[in-house]
Amino acid sequence: MGAHVSWISVTPVKALAVEQLTEVDLLEGGLRNDRRFYLVDEANRLVNNKGRRGPLQLIHADLDEDRPWLTLRLADGSTVAGEPAEVGEELTTIFHRRPRAARRVPGPWDAALSDAVCEPIRLVASRHGGADRGRGGAASLLGEASLGAIAGVLGVEGVDSRRFRMNFGIEGIEAHEEDRWIGRRVRIGDAVVVPQGNVGRCAITTQNPETGAVDLETLKALAAYRAEAETTEPLPFGIHAAVAEAGHVRLGDPILPL
């Protein structure tokens, strides 16, 4: 069997737990329902799950587009839910040092999320969603063999793919072979993407997705064995891509550079 999709991950709310799917629509702006919302603090700055905000990774979000209805399942098993009507206060948020227009999404989630990290945070939505690189990063891909390579450097049996919060896993290629796809058209299921560059890594990858605690030196490992690689971002691991042709993608679908 050639290169194929080994996992599909999304998160309706950026910074919360990634959810595993068996199939998804890959649209021009990204995977359906992926990073539809993001979080900001009292100064309207983007909130991620680094450091003391690690517990955000233990909160699962489910978005039912048809109703619409957003449900958050908290770490203690309780839930908060409501209609995510995007009619709230208009804001100018600071998204990775750049301004991004957004609206408050009123509902019960603000209190629950704030309690989880012991600081006031709010749920917002923008026309462009919460993808870090906009449409140039509408989808992200990572090879299973690349996970095996970093596990070998770290001296562990395996590394959980959820640490890297990527959309698609690739089985059937060599370690970091996905890097060589940058600039090429790549068919994935019924869709076609064009990888734009590498994904540079940050401290979130050191955190255990089951606990939110730092327990693995992923950044030191990347610095040790990928320092000489020619990449578009430092500490590279995986690639981000624009969507040239929208389509449906399922687990097991072939992935083919064109």
Buried (B, 14 or more C-beta within 10 A) or exposed (E): EEBBBBBBBBBBBBBBBBBEBEEBBBBEBBBBBBBBBBBBBEEBBBBBBBEEBBBBBBBBBBBBEEEBEBBBBBBEEEEBBBEBEBEBEEBEBBBEEEEBEBBBBBBBBBEBBBEBBEEEBBBBBBEBBBBBBBBBBBBBBBBBBBBEBBBBBBEEEEBEBBBBBBBBBBBBBEBBBBBEBBEEBBBBBBBBBBBBBBBBBEBBBBBBBEEBEBEBBBBEBBEEBBEEEEBBEBBBBBBBBBBBBBBEBBBEBEBEBE
